[in-house]
Amino acid sequence: APTTEAAANAMAANSSRRMPRVIIIGVRKGGTRALLEMLNLHPDIEVARSEIHFFNLDENYERGFGWYLAQMPLSLPYQLTVEKTPGYFASPKAPARIYDMNSSIRLLLIVRDPAERLISDYTQVLYNRKERRKPFQSLEQLVLRKGKLNTNYKAIQRSLYDVHLTNWLRFFSLGQIHIVDGDVLIQDPFSEVEKVERFLKLRPRILRSNFYFNQTKGFYCLNTEGREKCLDESKGRPHPAVNRSILRKLCDYFSEHNERFYKMVGRTFSWCG
Ligand code: A3P
């Protein structure tokens, strides 16, 4: 923190909106909000709080880079601006558009067991529909058609990480994309955040003591300068029970895609275990 008025004025003068040098591209329900909030603990990071949906939605993209920049937080020259929009990962247009803005940008992709992700995705839609008193279908109704997997269901398609990553690798090298294990982020957030700090070549400033397990929430919450903060109730919702045979079908369908994804990223995950 600046100690004198002159230092404070100098900081204010250098403070401006800057294009992001890091983007959390997804996946939806992977733990993108948790990751953003955790990175925001770092003094060299400023985050765009809301999702911008610039590169995935034509109506926003057409507003141009001036509009995009205006959505960014104020930052200082040494700080990295980070934005997160989980909708980018499965968007066919986002990779080329981001490359066009900055071909050396660094991307963060947080993945999670694809079946868990699908259930989380379904749960979010279910809550939203219930809140708006709209009709809703059971997961079974959406996932199965005449006893067969309905692979047109969007939430199934969003869990095909290999398919989407292929689009990104047409523009970016794997070295530019850091993959965060969303299942580990839930269990041991510090270990994953530490790896992101290293990938971004930041000074290690986030501490294990910045995280504490909150029994009521059932998740890790953040602790900074004596203030405690958990994510809001839309994160970490109870999931509906899913019938074993459906889970089996989903995992059978995902397994080939998972294997392909492991090969692409040169790393394995214990999904559908
Ligand atoms: P659930 O609500 O299904 O449990 P996103 O922010 O990308 O929408 O991801 C939401 C998911 O983040 C949550 O899914 C939850 O499992 C996960 N998550 C990871 N760390 C968390 C934390 N510390 N607090 C709350 N949710 C967390």
Boltz pocket constraint, residues with backbone or C-beta under 6 A from the ligand:
constraints:
  - pocket:
      binder: B
      contacts: [[A, 27], [A, 28], [A, 29], [A, 30], [A, 31], [A, 32], [A, 33], [A, 34], [A, 86], [A, 116], [A, 119], [A, 120], [A, 121], [A, 123], [A, 182], [A, 185], [A, 186], [A, 219], [A, 220], [A, 221], [A, 231], [A, 232], [A, 234], [A, 235], [A, 236], [A, 237]]
      max_distance: 6.0
